[in-house]
Amino acid sequence: MESLWDVMAFPAVFDLTMGRIFHSYAVDVPDERVTGTFMNGHTVTFTVAARDADAKRLEYTVVAHSPDAWGPDRPDLTGARFFLTLHPYVSAPSHASMMKVGYKLPAAAAANARLVGWFDAAVAAMVDNARLVKGAYPCNDEFRSYSGTCNNEAEPKWGAASAGLLRMDPAIDGVWADRRSAPLTAGRPNCRSVSNAVAGVPPGAPPVRSGRGLTDLWTFWGQFLDHDMAITFGSKGTVDEEQMPVPVTDPTDVLPVDHIEFTRSQHMRDGRPCCGSGYAEALPRQHPNMQTAFIDGSQLYGAERDRVDVLREHLGGRLRVGPPVGGGPMMPDNSAAALGGAVLPNDPSEEPTFFAAGDRRANEQPVLAALHTLFVREHNRVAALLADEFGCWTDEQLYQYARKIVSATLQAITYEHWLPLLVGPTGGGGLPPYTGYDAAVNPTIANFFTTAAFRFGHSAVPDTLALRNGDGSPHARDGVALNSVYFDASFVREVGIEPLLAGAATAVGHEVDRFVADALRNTLFANLDSNGLDLVALNCQRGRDHGLPTLNGARRMYGLRAHASLADVAPGDAGTAAALGSVYASVDDVDAFVGGLSEAHVPGAVVGSLFHASIVDQFTRLRDGDRFYYASVYWPARVRALPLVAAILDGRRTLKDVLVDNTNIPAEQWPDDVFRVAV
C-alpha cells in the first residue's frame, strides 16, 4: 500500500479519449465564479486540500499542462494528454487562471488506484470546463453526462449544472430598482406581514384536505422532484454575502424576533477580473442553477463527478449503502468510514450523523430521506438484475445502465402518474402530446418556475407525519410533529423508511391554496433554531431578491390576462380579496408567489392559471428538450426487451411497483394509486 506522499510524488499522465465520459463539473467553486474562466493558455491550475495520516491539512497546487490541447489542430481536446504535477500550495492573488477547490481526498493509506481515479475525475472536470469555454464536446448518445452538459449537441450549456436560470422575458423578468441588482422593495409591504395576512391558518381551524384525495406522498414526490431539477445557493459565508432581512413588525407576532434572517442568492459572474474578488458580476443580475435541469436522478447520483465517484461502490454497478433497517439498507452515512475516506458537502452540516446523497438537501425531512433511500435501493436492485442478465458487463456498464433505467423510472412516474394530477392530463388541459425530441427547445429551468411557481407544494405540506405499519395499523410514532424532525436522520434510522412511505401513501394531504401550515410558516426548522422561520415570508423575499415580476407582470409574461382588481384573483372568494387588500394597495403590487397561491384553480388542476402556465411550460420544455427523455432515447434491443424496461416504456411501472420491490410491505397493503386515494 503506497502512502499519500508516495503517490503524489510522481506526475500522472492521463489520455483523454472519446471512450470515456467527461461531461461533469467536479469542481466546486466556492463563490460561484463562472466555470471555465481559470484557463491560461495550455495550463490549468487549481488547489486541492488533503489530509495526511495524522489528519494534518495539506494543500497542493496542481498544474495540469497539455501542450497538445487547445491548439488550432485540436479544438475539442480529444486524445489530448494532461501532465499533472503537484507542488506545495503557495498563496497567490486571485485571477482568471487560478481557482481554489475544497476537495477531500481519500485516507492517506488509500491504494494507488483509488488516488489515480480521484485525479482522473479532477482532470475530467477541467476538460469539461474547458469545453464550456471552447464550445466543443464529444457528445455521448447512450448515457447522460452527470452535469447535464452536452444534452443538446448544438447548445451544450442548456440545462447544465451551473448555467444561469432562464429569464422568460428579460423586459419583465429581472426587475431591479437600479436596473442592475437592487431589489424593488420601496413601498412594498414586508413579507412577514404578507405571510401573516394571506397565508396564516385561522387559529383553531382544521386543515382543509385535498378535495381530490391527493396524498402526502404526492406532495413529497414534488419536493423530491424539485431537488432533481434546481438549487441556487445562498451567499452567506462568501465574499459576496448580502443580507436582506425580513422585518417582524407586529408586536403580537408569534415569532420572538424583530427580523427573519435572509441572505440573498449567489449570482452569476462574467469572468472579468474585478473589484478584489477576482470576477465581475454579470449584470443585470442572474442566478446559477447548480443542479441539472433534467429529471435525471441527479439528486440520487450527484451533478459533479467527484460527488458521483464518492457515492459509488465501484463494484457491480452499485451505489454505496449503510446498514439495513426494515426492508433494506439505508443511505450511507456522510463519514470517511462509509465513503472510502471522503466527506461530502451536506446540509445542515458535514457531521457523520447525516446521510450522504447526490443532493445535499436529502436529510431535510424524513419522507424526503425515505424517497432517496427507496431509489438507492432501486438502483442497486436494477444493477443486480443487469448483472444476472449480462454477466460480462463491467462495473461501469452496470452502473450507467442502472442509472439510465432509474432516471427513466423517475421520468415515467412524474409524467405519466404525478404531473397529470397537478395540471391535468396530457393533451387534455395539461401538457401537449409528446412528439419527440426537439433540439430547438431550451430545457433550462426558468427563474420564475423554481423561485415561485414550483413552490406551490409548500401549501400542501402537513403539520404532522402519518406513519403506518406493514399491516396498515398506526405506527407508534404516527402523528409526529414535522417541526420536531427536520434534518433528523436518527429518526429515519429509528423507524425505517417503510412506515414513513406507507403513512404518506395513505394520508390525504392538505389542499393547495393560500394557507400554509404552521410547521412551515411559523416553526420551520424550529428544532434547529428555537426561533423558527417562515417559509412563505422567505419565498416572498426570494422573489424580490431574484427580481421576479409581480403577479400581474408574471401573468403578462406567460401570455395571460392581467387581473383587473384584487377580487379578480379568486372570483367569489371575498376572504382572499380582503386578505390581499389588507397588505397590498393594488392588485398590481401583489408578489407573484403569494398571488399565485391565491388564484382560483384551473379546472382539472390544483393550481391557479399563473402557476399552471409556468409549470406546463417548464415540464413541456424539460420533456421536449431532453435528448435522453426515456420515451425517445436509444435503448439497445436486449435492454429494451427486459420486462422492467418494457414496463417503464409502456407506462405500466408505477411508484407502487418500486415500493413493493424495495420494501418489506407486500403489494396488497399499498393503495393501487399511492398518489391519490378515494375521498
Secondary structure, DSSP 8 states (H G I E B T S, - for coil): ---HHHHHTS-EEEE--TTS---------TT---TTTTEETTEEEEEEEEE-TT--EEEEEEEEE-TTSSSTT-TT-TT-EEEEEEEE-------TTEEE-------TT--HHHHHHHHHHHHHHHHHHHHHHHT-----SSS--SS-TTSSSSSTTTT-TTSB-B-S-TTTSS--TTSSS----TT---HHHHIIIII---TT----B-TT-BBHHHHHHHHHHHHHH----B-TTSTT--B--EE---TT-SS-SSEE--B-B---B-S---TTTSS-B-SS---B--S-SSSSSHHHH-SSHHHHHHHB-SSTT-B----EETTEE---BSSTTTTTT-----SS---TTSB--SSTTTTSSHHHHHHHHHHHHHHHHHHHHHHHH-TT--HHHHHHHHHHHHHHHHHHIIIIIIHHHHH--TTTTSS-------TT-----BHHHHHTGGGGGGGG--SEE--B-TTSSB-TTTTEEGGGSTT-HHHHHHH-HHHHHHHHHHSB-B-SSS---HHHHT-BTTTTSTT-B-HHHHHHHHHHHTT--BHHHHHHHTT----SSGGGTSTT-HHHHHHHHTT-SSGGG-BHHHHHHHS-B-TTSSSBHHHHHHHHHHHHHHHHT-TT-TTTS---HHHHTSHHHHHHHTT---HHHHHHHHSSS-GGGS-S-TTB---
